[in-house]
Amino acid sequence: MAKMNKKWVVLCSTAVAAVYAAGYLTTETQASMLQPSQYVQVQSNDGQTNSSQTYSVYKDGIYTGMGENRRGSIQVAVTMKNDKITDVEISHFAMHYSESDVVGLPEEVLQKQSAQVDNVSGATYSTQAFQDAIQDALSQAQTRNG
């Protein structure tokens, strides 16, 4: 009977590890999709791949994004210049919690150049709404070529 229990423990532990790994890989894949790819291989008429050309992933400008959930909503203004996020402002904050909980998130977006900010403990709903708002703005800024 003891052997059977050890097998179940190993089997269950392996299953938990596999589920965790799958979740991690999915999250990493989604995060990498948010990072702009700026180079593409170009094939010339003679069939040779011999050069790279840059293309814009985002259009320059200021884009407004909205994120909301059952605890309220957040609106952001994201400024894009040369495929870089150059400014992020929380333009409207209507969450159940204090805006001071997420005041550092715009700077984190500038540093990471991504909507994928670290969760603020005690402000999970506000963090999620902020991420959604940034992603909404970035989606609007995306060019359709590439």
Secondary structure as UniProt FT lines:
FT   HELIX           2..34
FT   STRAND          39..43
FT   TURN            45..46
FT   STRAND          49..54
FT   STRAND          61..69
FT   TURN            70..71
FT   STRAND          72..81
FT   TURN            82..83
FT   STRAND          84..95
FT   HELIX           99..102
FT   TURN            103..104
FT   HELIX           105..112
FT   TURN            121..122
FT   HELIX           124..141
//
